[in-house]
Amino acid sequence: MSNVAIIEARTGAHDAIPDSSGGAVLYWRWASLPWGEPDRGGAVWHENGVAMRLHHLGHHVASARWKCPSRSDAEDVAEEEATALTPWLETLAHLMAAEAAIKSARNLRGWENRYREACDEADMWGDHYTQAHARDLGDELLHELRRITGEQVDTEPASTAAALAATHTTLSERHLSAALGYAPDMGAHPQFDEAWEGPWARDHDHRGQPSDLSYFTAHRLLRAWALTRPAVSRDTLVRWAIEAGVTKALVSQLTGLARTTIDRIATS
């Protein structure tokens, strides 16, 4: 049984997707789609297929495409994928909230570092240009802080940005822990279809890393396990992550588990 609303998007591929803040929605569109790898110099051709986008609680979670010769085939794929995604909805919602908090913390730390460096240069050189640059960055940082908090910020911007970044980091960790808590029995639920591309497919900070939804989910749940270390889910999670493409070396890096322990779990 699926808890995902399935909506056929009959409009063009670049038209706005309706808001889905009330829950999980799987939008699908059957059309003649381009296939191939033009970015790698390969040929491009068009063939009937179905394009899907999963939205949950206002977040664009993942996208996928399959070749489907007919509309009825596309409808069947949408039903199958909605059913497969249903057990993961709460986990994916918390993972996306965690990702948003992680990005916000990273952005705030970047602002803080740039502003502090500008202030250090202004103190060192004392000329009009470096002092004006520091003031301008301070004003921009205050504007960013007001945008994030929705409130007037009158405190020193660097320390405020640092405190807010720490708050968002804590929030991300809470969402990661919740995501692991809501995860279904991973021994009974295989990885997502490899066609699903997760949020890292659109994230320059993770360029070069696998972009599929299974890898993203495994990577973040391993981080979540390292925060709380619940014994009941460790072995199943590690095996699921390895099957999703996370290397044993990265599993060890993310969790702190010894490589010998990971080898034993993987073969048990």
C-alpha positions as semicolon CSV with decimal commas, in nm:
position;residue;x (nm);y (nm);z (nm)
1;M;0,000;0,000;0,000
2;S;0,127;0,347;-0,090
3;N;0,106;0,666;0,113
4;V;0,238;0,866;-0,181
5;A;-0,002;1,073;-0,387
6;I;0,060;1,002;-0,756
7;I;-0,002;1,294;-0,991
8;E;0,052;1,299;-1,364
9;A;0,219;1,624;-1,467
10;R;0,071;1,688;-1,809
11;T;0,251;2,021;-1,850
12;G;0,594;2,080;-1,996
13;A;0,910;1,962;-1,825
14;H;1,009;2,317;-1,728
15;D;0,671;2,425;-1,590
16;A;0,631;2,479;-1,219
17;I;0,566;2,175;-1,002
18;P;0,266;2,228;-0,770
19;D;0,338;2,273;-0,401
20;S;0,346;1,947;-0,204
21;S;0,401;2,080;0,147
22;G;0,114;1,868;0,277
23;G;0,282;1,533;0,223
24;A;0,454;1,305;-0,026
25;V;0,373;1,346;-0,394
26;L;0,517;1,155;-0,688
27;Y;0,487;1,357;-1,008
28;W;0,527;1,165;-1,332
29;R;0,524;1,256;-1,698
30;W;0,525;1,021;-1,997
31;A;0,684;1,172;-2,306
32;S;0,954;1,137;-2,567
33;L;1,266;1,197;-2,356
34;P;1,630;1,253;-2,454
35;W;1,869;0,971;-2,367
36;G;2,245;0,934;-2,387
37;E;2,545;1,111;-2,235
38;P;2,599;1,436;-2,426
39;D;2,820;1,576;-2,148
40;R;3,062;1,292;-2,219
41;G;3,057;1,338;-2,595
42;G;2,808;1,057;-2,652
43;A;2,517;1,041;-2,890
44;V;2,170;1,163;-2,793
45;W;1,843;1,010;-2,906
46;H;1,477;1,038;-2,810
47;E;1,265;0,751;-2,686
48;N;0,941;0,720;-2,493
49;G;0,992;0,720;-2,119
50;V;0,859;0,835;-1,784
51;A;1,021;1,110;-1,578
52;M;0,942;1,125;-1,206
53;R;1,005;1,367;-0,922
54;L;0,941;1,286;-0,557
55;H;0,844;1,577;-0,332
56;H;0,788;1,546;0,040
57;L;0,692;1,819;0,287
58;G;0,790;2,085;0,036
59;H;1,132;1,932;-0,042
60;H;1,234;1,801;-0,383
61;V;1,379;1,469;-0,271
62;A;1,476;1,280;-0,584
63;S;1,427;1,242;-0,959
64;A;1,430;0,939;-1,189
65;R;1,364;0,834;-1,548
66;W;1,278;0,501;-1,706
67;K;1,219;0,396;-2,066
68;C;0,850;0,311;-2,108
69;P;0,695;0,236;-2,446
70;S;0,339;0,325;-2,337
71;R;0,149;0,543;-2,093
72;S;0,009;0,235;-1,918
73;D;0,364;0,112;-1,857
74;A;0,447;0,451;-1,709
75;E;0,145;0,432;-1,479
76;D;0,256;0,087;-1,359
77;V;0,608;0,213;-1,284
78;A;0,466;0,508;-1,089
79;E;0,251;0,275;-0,877
80;E;0,541;0,038;-0,811
81;E;0,780;0,315;-0,714
82;A;0,525;0,487;-0,489
83;T;0,475;0,159;-0,302
84;A;0,851;0,103;-0,270
85;L;0,909;0,458;-0,143
86;T;0,629;0,459;0,118
87;P;0,824;0,289;0,403
88;W;1,102;0,546;0,362
89;L;0,897;0,865;0,365
90;E;0,964;0,975;0,724
91;T;1,333;0,889;0,692
92;L;1,366;1,083;0,367
93;A;1,181;1,381;0,515
94;H;1,425;1,401;0,807
95;L;1,725;1,346;0,578
96;M;1,619;1,639;0,360
97;A;1,564;1,858;0,668
98;A;1,908;1,757;0,793
99;E;2,061;1,837;0,454
100;A;1,905;2,184;0,458
101;A;2,043;2,248;0,807
102;I;2,389;2,119;0,706
103;K;2,395;2,353;0,406
104;S;2,283;2,647;0,617
105;A;2,555;2,580;0,876
106;R;2,816;2,547;0,601
107;N;2,700;2,874;0,443
108;L;2,710;3,058;0,777
109;R;3,061;2,936;0,855
110;G;3,173;3,053;0,512
111;W;3,030;3,400;0,576
112;E;3,188;3,410;0,923
113;N;3,533;3,314;0,791
114;R;3,523;3,566;0,506
115;Y;3,417;3,844;0,740
116;R;3,682;3,762;1,001
117;E;3,952;3,750;0,733
118;A;3,838;4,088;0,600
119;C;3,848;4,235;0,950
120;D;4,199;4,096;1,006
121;E;4,318;4,255;0,680
122;A;4,157;4,587;0,776
123;D;4,336;4,578;1,113
124;M;4,665;4,485;0,946
125;W;4,667;4,745;0,668
126;G;4,436;5,012;0,803
127;D;4,371;5,163;0,459
128;H;4,039;5,288;0,327
129;Y;3,988;4,994;0,086
130;T;4,031;4,709;0,336
131;Q;3,824;4,888;0,599
132;A;3,543;4,955;0,349
133;H;3,557;4,592;0,233
134;A;3,522;4,469;0,592
135;R;3,226;4,702;0,654
136;D;3,055;4,590;0,333
137;L;3,100;4,222;0,423
138;G;2,966;4,292;0,770
139;D;2,656;4,456;0,623
140;E;2,606;4,163;0,384
141;L;2,644;3,914;0,669
142;L;2,388;4,103;0,879
143;H;2,151;4,095;0,583
144;E;2,204;3,718;0,550
145;L;2,142;3,670;0,923
146;R;1,819;3,870;0,901
147;R;1,711;3,660;0,603
148;I;1,772;3,335;0,791
149;T;1,629;3,435;1,127
150;G;1,354;3,669;1,007
151;E;1,456;3,908;1,283
152;Q;1,661;4,222;1,322
153;V;2,020;4,135;1,419
154;D;2,209;4,402;1,612
155;T;2,486;4,188;1,763
156;E;2,839;4,138;1,633
157;P;2,785;3,950;1,302
158;A;3,074;3,699;1,316
159;S;2,991;3,563;1,660
160;T;2,619;3,559;1,574
161;A;2,691;3,363;1,255
162;A;2,907;3,117;1,449
163;A;2,636;3,064;1,711
164;L;2,367;3,020;1,447
165;A;2,586;2,775;1,253
166;A;2,626;2,569;1,570
167;T;2,249;2,572;1,618
168;H;2,192;2,449;1,263
169;T;2,456;2,178;1,309
170;T;2,273;2,056;1,619
171;L;1,945;2,066;1,428
172;S;2,096;1,858;1,146
173;E;2,216;1,598;1,395
174;R;1,868;1,575;1,548
175;H;1,713;1,521;1,207
176;L;1,975;1,258;1,120
177;S;1,902;1,070;1,442
178;A;1,528;1,089;1,371
179;A;1,586;0,966;1,015
180;L;1,758;0,654;1,146
181;G;1,486;0,602;1,404
182;Y;1,216;0,608;1,134
183;A;1,409;0,387;0,890
184;P;1,230;0,064;0,798
185;D;1,382;-0,279;0,847
186;M;1,671;-0,245;0,605
187;G;1,709;-0,619;0,585
188;A;1,360;-0,640;0,436
189;H;1,380;-0,329;0,215
190;P;1,641;-0,331;-0,061
191;Q;1,809;-0,023;-0,203
192;F;1,609;0,221;-0,415
193;D;1,602;0,165;-0,787
194;E;1,932;0,291;-0,924
195;A;1,745;0,533;-1,152
196;W;1,661;0,753;-0,852
197;E;1,902;1,045;-0,822
198;G;1,922;1,201;-0,476
199;P;1,993;1,559;-0,369
200;W;2,367;1,531;-0,432
201;A;2,300;1,511;-0,806
202;R;2,233;1,887;-0,788
203;D;2,488;1,977;-0,519
204;H;2,825;2,116;-0,627
205;D;2,968;2,044;-0,281
206;H;2,933;1,671;-0,353
207;R;3,046;1,671;-0,714
208;G;3,230;1,350;-0,793
209;Q;3,041;1,144;-0,536
210;P;2,772;0,895;-0,643
211;S;2,447;1,082;-0,695
212;D;2,194;0,802;-0,654
213;L;1,941;0,813;-0,371
214;S;2,057;0,486;-0,212
215;Y;2,415;0,610;-0,170
216;F;2,299;0,941;-0,024
217;T;2,064;0,765;0,220
218;A;2,328;0,515;0,328
219;H;2,594;0,784;0,376
220;R;2,371;1,001;0,593
221;L;2,230;0,710;0,798
222;L;2,584;0,595;0,875
223;R;2,653;0,943;1,008
224;A;2,333;0,920;1,209
225;W;2,441;0,585;1,354
226;A;2,773;0,737;1,461
227;L;2,582;1,004;1,657
228;T;2,364;0,765;1,857
229;R;2,518;0,417;1,806
230;P;2,199;0,213;1,845
231;A;2,311;-0,150;1,856
232;V;2,000;-0,295;1,697
233;S;2,051;-0,139;1,352
234;R;2,428;-0,148;1,312
235;D;2,493;-0,469;1,119
236;T;2,192;-0,437;0,888
237;L;2,276;-0,072;0,815
238;V;2,640;-0,147;0,737
239;R;2,546;-0,427;0,496
240;W;2,279;-0,207;0,332
241;A;2,531;0,076;0,292
242;I;2,795;-0,148;0,136
243;E;2,537;-0,284;-0,108
244;A;2,446;0,078;-0,190
245;G;2,806;0,144;-0,296
246;V;2,963;0,295;0,017
247;T;3,316;0,160;0,045
248;K;3,427;-0,021;0,359
249;A;3,691;0,248;0,411
250;L;3,424;0,520;0,408
251;V;3,198;0,314;0,637
252;S;3,487;0,303;0,884
253;Q;3,551;0,677;0,844
254;L;3,185;0,768;0,900
255;T;3,116;0,532;1,190
256;G;3,449;0,482;1,363
257;L;3,408;0,105;1,333
258;A;3,725;-0,098;1,286
259;R;3,781;-0,240;0,939
260;T;3,792;-0,592;1,084
261;T;3,448;-0,537;1,236
262;I;3,312;-0,411;0,905
263;D;3,460;-0,711;0,721
264;R;3,294;-0,947;0,969
265;I;2,957;-0,771;0,937
266;A;2,977;-0,772;0,557
267;T;3,035;-1,149;0,541
268;S;2,801;-1,256;0,822
